[in-house]
Amino acid sequence: MTAKGALMLSEKDNVATLLEDVASGAEVLIRLGKGTSTVNARESIPFGFKIAVKAIARGATITKYGETIGSASCDIKQGEMVHIHNLEGGRGRGDLMKGDVR
């Protein structure tokens, strides 16, 4: 069986973007520059979604493409899908802006 593909753009990333649909239990080959690593998917994850490349603790920052995209709303195991059910986005939140007096 051929490993499925995923992409990371930064060594800071703790998630990778899937380049194809992945079935539960599938081996995912993660490319970062000229290097690769693998992780096993813990669930079926669709093309374009994020997979955790390592365990992420509740409250920890989630980083994609070298940028913070939010924080984990619960513990996320390596190989799990990272999406709105376990990711709290921080972008566009007016309550997190400096000087907010609400």
CYANA upper distance limits for C-alpha pairs under 8 A (distance plus 0.5 A):
  3 ALA  CA     26 ALA  CA      7.57
  3 ALA  CA     27 GLU  CA      5.61
  3 ALA  CA     28 VAL  CA      5.79
  3 ALA  CA     29 LEU  CA      6.17
  4 LYS  CA     19 LEU  CA      8.24
  4 LYS  CA     20 GLU  CA      7.39
  4 LYS  CA     21 ASP  CA      8.45
  4 LYS  CA     22 VAL  CA      7.14
  4 LYS  CA     26 ALA  CA      7.74
  4 LYS  CA     27 GLU  CA      6.82
  4 LYS  CA     28 VAL  CA      5.15
  4 LYS  CA     29 LEU  CA      6.28
  5 GLY  CA     18 LEU  CA      6.64
  5 GLY  CA     19 LEU  CA      5.90
  5 GLY  CA     20 GLU  CA      7.08
  5 GLY  CA     28 VAL  CA      6.13
  5 GLY  CA     29 LEU  CA      5.47
  5 GLY  CA     30 ILE  CA      6.57
  5 GLY  CA     31 ARG  CA      8.09
  6 ALA  CA     16 ALA  CA      6.33
  6 ALA  CA     17 THR  CA      5.75
  6 ALA  CA     18 LEU  CA      4.69
  6 ALA  CA     19 LEU  CA      5.68
  6 ALA  CA     20 GLU  CA      8.22
  6 ALA  CA     28 VAL  CA      7.15
  6 ALA  CA     29 LEU  CA      6.58
  6 ALA  CA     30 ILE  CA      5.20
  6 ALA  CA     31 ARG  CA      6.78
  7 LEU  CA     16 ALA  CA      5.74
  7 LEU  CA     17 THR  CA      5.73
  7 LEU  CA     18 LEU  CA      7.03
  7 LEU  CA     19 LEU  CA      7.65
  7 LEU  CA     30 ILE  CA      5.99
  7 LEU  CA     31 ARG  CA      5.49
  7 LEU  CA     32 LEU  CA      6.89
  8 MET  CA     13 ASP  CA      7.14
  8 MET  CA     15 VAL  CA      7.70
  8 MET  CA     16 ALA  CA      5.38
  8 MET  CA     17 THR  CA      7.17
  8 MET  CA     30 ILE  CA      7.37
  8 MET  CA     31 ARG  CA      6.58
  8 MET  CA     32 LEU  CA      5.63
  8 MET  CA     64 LYS  CA      7.91
  8 MET  CA     65 TYR  CA      6.97
  9 LEU  CA     13 ASP  CA      7.89
  9 LEU  CA     32 LEU  CA      6.42
  9 LEU  CA     33 GLY  CA      7.68
  9 LEU  CA     64 LYS  CA      8.17
  9 LEU  CA     65 TYR  CA      5.40
  9 LEU  CA     66 GLY  CA      7.32
 10 SER  CA     32 LEU  CA      7.54
 10 SER  CA     64 LYS  CA      8.13
 10 SER  CA     65 TYR  CA      6.03
 10 SER  CA     66 GLY  CA      5.50
 11 GLU  CA     32 LEU  CA      7.99
 11 GLU  CA     66 GLY  CA      7.89
 12 LYS  CA     63 THR  CA      7.19
 12 LYS  CA     64 LYS  CA      8.41
 12 LYS  CA     66 GLY  CA      6.08
 13 ASP  CA     62 ILE  CA      8.00
 13 ASP  CA     63 THR  CA      5.23
 13 ASP  CA     64 LYS  CA      5.56
 13 ASP  CA     65 TYR  CA      6.80
 13 ASP  CA     66 GLY  CA      6.20
 13 ASP  CA     67 GLU  CA      8.34
 14 ASN  CA     52 ALA  CA      6.57
 14 ASN  CA     53 VAL  CA      6.01
 14 ASN  CA     54 LYS  CA      6.72
 14 ASN  CA     56 ILE  CA      8.19
 14 ASN  CA     62 ILE  CA      6.86
 14 ASN  CA     63 THR  CA      6.19
 14 ASN  CA     64 LYS  CA      7.40
 15 VAL  CA     50 LYS  CA      6.43
 15 VAL  CA     51 ILE  CA      5.86
 15 VAL  CA     52 ALA  CA      4.97
 15 VAL  CA     53 VAL  CA      5.74
 15 VAL  CA     54 LYS  CA      8.16
 15 VAL  CA     62 ILE  CA      7.78
 15 VAL  CA     63 THR  CA      7.12
 15 VAL  CA     64 LYS  CA      6.45
 15 VAL  CA     82 VAL  CA      8.10
 16 ALA  CA     30 ILE  CA      7.54
 16 ALA  CA     50 LYS  CA      5.93
 16 ALA  CA     51 ILE  CA      5.91
 16 ALA  CA     52 ALA  CA      7.13
 16 ALA  CA     53 VAL  CA      7.05
 16 ALA  CA     64 LYS  CA      7.52
 17 THR  CA     48 GLY  CA      6.25
 17 THR  CA     49 PHE  CA      6.19
 17 THR  CA     50 LYS  CA      5.13
 17 THR  CA     51 ILE  CA      7.00
 18 LEU  CA     22 VAL  CA      8.32
 18 LEU  CA     46 PRO  CA      7.96
 18 LEU  CA     47 PHE  CA      5.84
 18 LEU  CA     48 GLY  CA      5.54
 18 LEU  CA     49 PHE  CA      6.21
 18 LEU  CA     50 LYS  CA      6.67
 18 LEU  CA     51 ILE  CA      7.57
 19 LEU  CA     47 PHE  CA      6.09
 19 LEU  CA     48 GLY  CA      6.52
 20 GLU  CA     46 PRO  CA      7.33
 20 GLU  CA     47 PHE  CA      4.75
 20 GLU  CA     48 GLY  CA      7.48
 21 ASP  CA     44 SER  CA      8.13
 21 ASP  CA     45 ILE  CA      6.50
 21 ASP  CA     46 PRO  CA      4.88
 21 ASP  CA     47 PHE  CA      4.86
 22 VAL  CA     26 ALA  CA      6.90
 22 VAL  CA     28 VAL  CA      8.30
 22 VAL  CA     41 ALA  CA      7.74
 22 VAL  CA     44 SER  CA      6.00
 22 VAL  CA     45 ILE  CA      5.68
 22 VAL  CA     46 PRO  CA      6.71
 22 VAL  CA     47 PHE  CA      7.81
 23 ALA  CA     41 ALA  CA      7.60
 23 ALA  CA     43 GLU  CA      6.98
 23 ALA  CA     44 SER  CA      4.72
 23 ALA  CA     45 ILE  CA      7.01
 24 SER  CA     41 ALA  CA      5.88
 24 SER  CA     42 ARG  CA      5.81
 24 SER  CA     43 GLU  CA      4.44
 24 SER  CA     44 SER  CA      4.89
 24 SER  CA     45 ILE  CA      8.04
 25 GLY  CA     40 ASN  CA      6.21
 25 GLY  CA     41 ALA  CA      5.57
 25 GLY  CA     42 ARG  CA      6.18
 25 GLY  CA     43 GLU  CA      7.24
 25 GLY  CA     44 SER  CA      8.48
 26 ALA  CA     40 ASN  CA      6.06
 26 ALA  CA     41 ALA  CA      5.97
 27 GLU  CA     38 THR  CA      7.08
 27 GLU  CA     39 VAL  CA      6.37
 27 GLU  CA     40 ASN  CA      4.96
 27 GLU  CA     41 ALA  CA      6.91
 28 VAL  CA     38 THR  CA      5.91
 28 VAL  CA     39 VAL  CA      5.80
 28 VAL  CA     40 ASN  CA      6.33
 28 VAL  CA     41 ALA  CA      7.31
 29 LEU  CA     36 THR  CA      7.11
 29 LEU  CA     37 SER  CA      6.40
 29 LEU  CA     38 THR  CA      5.12
 29 LEU  CA     39 VAL  CA      7.38
 30 ILE  CA     36 THR  CA      5.89
 30 ILE  CA     37 SER  CA      5.69
 30 ILE  CA     38 THR  CA      6.19
 30 ILE  CA     39 VAL  CA      8.10
 31 ARG  CA     35 GLY  CA      6.49
 31 ARG  CA     36 THR  CA      5.08
 31 ARG  CA     37 SER  CA      7.29
 32 LEU  CA     36 THR  CA      6.47
 39 VAL  CA     53 VAL  CA      7.03
 39 VAL  CA     78 GLN  CA      7.87
 39 VAL  CA     79 GLY  CA      6.51
 40 ASN  CA     78 GLN  CA      8.49
 40 ASN  CA     79 GLY  CA      6.01
 41 ALA  CA     45 ILE  CA      8.24
 41 ALA  CA     51 ILE  CA      8.13
 41 ALA  CA     79 GLY  CA      4.89
 41 ALA  CA     80 GLU  CA      6.69
 42 ARG  CA     78 GLN  CA      8.39
 42 ARG  CA     79 GLY  CA      5.66
 42 ARG  CA     80 GLU  CA      5.80
 42 ARG  CA     81 MET  CA      8.48
 43 GLU  CA     79 GLY  CA      8.19
 43 GLU  CA     80 GLU  CA      6.86
 43 GLU  CA     81 MET  CA      7.72
 45 ILE  CA     49 PHE  CA      7.21
 45 ILE  CA     51 ILE  CA      8.28
 45 ILE  CA     81 MET  CA      6.69
 49 PHE  CA     81 MET  CA      7.68
 49 PHE  CA     82 VAL  CA      7.87
 49 PHE  CA     83 HIS  CA      7.87
 50 LYS  CA     81 MET  CA      6.24
 50 LYS  CA     82 VAL  CA      5.70
 50 LYS  CA     83 HIS  CA      7.41
 51 ILE  CA     78 GLN  CA      8.28
 51 ILE  CA     79 GLY  CA      6.26
 51 ILE  CA     80 GLU  CA      6.14
 51 ILE  CA     81 MET  CA      5.11
 51 ILE  CA     82 VAL  CA      6.13
 52 ALA  CA     56 ILE  CA      7.98
 52 ALA  CA     76 ILE  CA      7.80
 52 ALA  CA     77 LYS  CA      7.46
 52 ALA  CA     78 GLN  CA      5.56
 52 ALA  CA     79 GLY  CA      5.67
 52 ALA  CA     80 GLU  CA      6.10
 52 ALA  CA     81 MET  CA      6.89
 52 ALA  CA     82 VAL  CA      6.84
 53 VAL  CA     78 GLN  CA      5.95
 53 VAL  CA     79 GLY  CA      6.67
 54 LYS  CA     77 LYS  CA      7.37
 54 LYS  CA     78 GLN  CA      4.85
 54 LYS  CA     79 GLY  CA      7.76
 55 ALA  CA     75 ASP  CA      8.10
 55 ALA  CA     76 ILE  CA      6.22
 55 ALA  CA     77 LYS  CA      5.05
 55 ALA  CA     78 GLN  CA      5.03
 56 ILE  CA     60 ALA  CA      6.86
 56 ILE  CA     62 ILE  CA      8.29
 56 ILE  CA     72 ALA  CA      7.48
 56 ILE  CA     75 ASP  CA      6.44
 56 ILE  CA     76 ILE  CA      5.53
 56 ILE  CA     77 LYS  CA      6.98
 56 ILE  CA     78 GLN  CA      8.00
 57 ALA  CA     72 ALA  CA      7.24
 57 ALA  CA     74 CYS  CA      7.37
 57 ALA  CA     75 ASP  CA      5.08
 57 ALA  CA     76 ILE  CA      6.81
 58 ARG  CA     71 SER  CA      8.06
 58 ARG  CA     72 ALA  CA      5.44
 58 ARG  CA     73 SER  CA      6.00
 58 ARG  CA     74 CYS  CA      4.78
 58 ARG  CA     75 ASP  CA      4.96
 58 ARG  CA     76 ILE  CA      7.80
 59 GLY  CA     71 SER  CA      5.95
 59 GLY  CA     72 ALA  CA      5.51
 59 GLY  CA     73 SER  CA      6.56
 59 GLY  CA     74 CYS  CA      7.60
 60 ALA  CA     71 SER  CA      5.84
 60 ALA  CA     72 ALA  CA      6.09
 61 THR  CA     68 THR  CA      7.07
 61 THR  CA     69 ILE  CA      8.22
 61 THR  CA     70 GLY  CA      6.45
 61 THR  CA     71 SER  CA      4.89
 61 THR  CA     72 ALA  CA      7.07
 62 ILE  CA     68 THR  CA      6.30
 62 ILE  CA     69 ILE  CA      6.38
 62 ILE  CA     70 GLY  CA      5.91
 62 ILE  CA     71 SER  CA      5.67
 62 ILE  CA     72 ALA  CA      7.08
 62 ILE  CA     87 LEU  CA      8.37
 63 THR  CA     67 GLU  CA      5.78
 63 THR  CA     68 THR  CA      4.93
 63 THR  CA     69 ILE  CA      6.28
 63 THR  CA     70 GLY  CA      7.95
 64 LYS  CA     68 THR  CA      6.99
 64 LYS  CA     69 ILE  CA      7.09
 69 ILE  CA     89 GLY  CA      6.47
 69 ILE  CA     90 GLY  CA      7.02
 69 ILE  CA     91 ARG  CA      7.48
 70 GLY  CA     87 LEU  CA      6.91
 70 GLY  CA     88 GLU  CA      5.90
 70 GLY  CA     89 GLY  CA      4.62
 70 GLY  CA     90 GLY  CA      5.33
 70 GLY  CA     91 ARG  CA      7.81
 71 SER  CA     87 LEU  CA      6.21
 71 SER  CA     88 GLU  CA      5.82
 71 SER  CA     89 GLY  CA      7.04
 71 SER  CA     90 GLY  CA      7.93
 72 ALA  CA     76 ILE  CA      7.70
 72 ALA  CA     86 ASN  CA      6.24
 72 ALA  CA     87 LEU  CA      5.25
 72 ALA  CA     88 GLU  CA      6.67
 73 SER  CA     85 HIS  CA      8.39
 73 SER  CA     86 ASN  CA      5.49
 73 SER  CA     87 LEU  CA      5.86
 73 SER  CA     88 GLU  CA      6.29
 74 CYS  CA     86 ASN  CA      6.29
 74 CYS  CA     87 LEU  CA      8.35
 75 ASP  CA     86 ASN  CA      8.44
 76 ILE  CA     80 GLU  CA      7.07
 76 ILE  CA     82 VAL  CA      8.19
 76 ILE  CA     86 ASN  CA      7.82
 82 VAL  CA     86 ASN  CA      6.71
 82 VAL  CA     87 LEU  CA      7.00
 83 HIS  CA     87 LEU  CA      6.11
 84 ILE  CA     88 GLU  CA      7.23
 90 GLY  CA     96 LEU  CA      8.14
 93 ARG  CA     97 MET  CA      7.63
 94 GLY  CA    100 ASP  CA      7.86
 95 ASP  CA    100 ASP  CA      6.82
 95 ASP  CA    102 ARG  CA      8.06
 96 LEU  CA    100 ASP  CA      7.86
